[in-house]
Amino acid sequence: MRVRYRIDGQLHDVFDLPKKNQNAILARLKIMSNLDITETRIPQDGRFRIKTEKKEVDFRVSVLPTSFGNKIVLRALDRSNLSVGLETLGFLPGPLEDFKKALDKPFGIILVTGPTGSGKSTTLYSILNAMNTPDRNILTVEDPVEYQVAGITQIAAKSDIGLDFTSGLRAILRQSPDVIMVGEIRDLETADIATKASLTGQLVLSTLHTNDSVGAITRLVNMGIEPFLIASSLIMACAQRLMRKVCPSCKAETKIPEKLRKEIMEKYPEAMESGEFFEAKGCKRCNGTGYSGRLGTLETLLVDDEIKAMINNRASEETIKKYLREKKVMTLRDNAMIKFIKGWTTFEEVLRITG
């Protein structure tokens, strides 16, 4: 029985346990998670909480039946990460300022996009934590509830009994909300209700699976939302990735190709500080990976009057991107490159998250 840890997004073999211990270990985890230990044929989901190092950590549990018994994946959710706010997630000052401008709006919709495991939920929860004051009624509908936050009303979607994002969102709108968080916009009906809710005085936060911020607009149009509704409701779309930080104990200075240096001098002269660039080496502290910890990398698209007009006119993605380039809006690649120039990460990591 193999045990693996996913550290900074990468899986590592940790140790192997004797096969005879498998059922006992899995049964213990199922009991802790209030799952049915007699059921081994269907997937199950649960959660449990433990106290460790003077703090509480939640674990989300997913059980999957396989050819050789059950497989269990535990997802550690440390709530202490949420209370620190957006400033500590690793965003650069420019995108962070855009985020704060968007959150100052009284109503509208803010979308965070990116692949699974790019930190979207942590970003949204950090926002909700900062907004969690007695004078605000904050409600969420999620599948499942990831972090349990005191003072926020959280609904776990259960599609098997008819409580999906759409019906949950409809119910939330009758609860006099100020801020709504929808775990994910998956279909036209959810998108339609979320968009209309954001026009009637609520601030709506949600996620989408797209590659970049402009792709969020295209996705909503393709779902069937009328462009005039998107233009009226969308405050900001942003794309997020998690980038590994180079280990401070073993990072080594490296030379970069002259072509890359020239590109950096032309495009990012203000980010140049020491002129040193680093590569990952690997040591005991970072388990030989060369990386330790991760940074949020954010591309923000604040919707201005020009972009609203483009959405209304059904402009193509490329047209909007061209306008953003002319305005010198920072892309995901720009964000990642600046972190490389500042010595926080490596060029390999820039290529890994931005292609």
Summary of the structure (lengths in Angstrom):
residues: 355
radius of gyration: 22.2
end to end distance: 35.1
largest distance: 64.9
contacts: 1061
relative contact order: 0.11
helix: 38%
strand: 29%
